[in-house]
Amino acid sequence: MIPSDYPSSSVIYYYYAQWKERKGKKPSLLEQCLKKISWRGPRRPWEERADELLHS
């Protein structure tokens, strides 16, 4: 659910698609931003958490 003060979901998706699109060999804008903030992904992969939940 998108908050009412945000633009429509189609507008949000349009910008997301633009940000993740690569231009040749150059990294996408999204990849550049994530690299700049040193984002390394989730702390634990979902598979590990799902296994833990299923086997407890």
N, C-alpha and C positions, 0 to 999 in steps of 0.2 A: 504494500500500500504506500502510495506516494503522498506526502503531506500536501494539503490544499494550496499552500503558498508556493509550491514548486511548479514548474511548467509541466505540460502534459508528458506522458511516458514516451510518446514518439519523439519529442524534442530531446528528452534526456538520452534516449537510445541513439539518436542522430549524433549528438556530441560525443558519446562514448565510442561509437564506431569511428568517428574522426580521430579521436585521441589514440585509439589502439591500432590504427592503420599505419603500416610501415611505408616509407617512401624509399624504394630501392633497398640498399643495404643499411640505410640509416635507421636506428631504433625509433620506435614510435614515441610520440610525446608522452604517453602513459608510462612506457618503459623508462624513459629519461627521468621522469618525475619520481618513479619508485626507486630508481638507482640513486638519485640525489638525496632522498631521505633515508637511504640504506635499508629499505624494506626487504626482508628476507622471506616473506611468506608467513603462513600460520605457524605457530609455535610447534604444533605437532600435526602431522598429516591426518586427514579425516579418517583414513583407514585404521590408524592406531586407536583413535578415539572410539570408532564404531566397534572395533573388536573388543575393546574394554567394556563398552556398554552391553554388548551382546553376551559376553562371558561372565558377567558379574551376577 
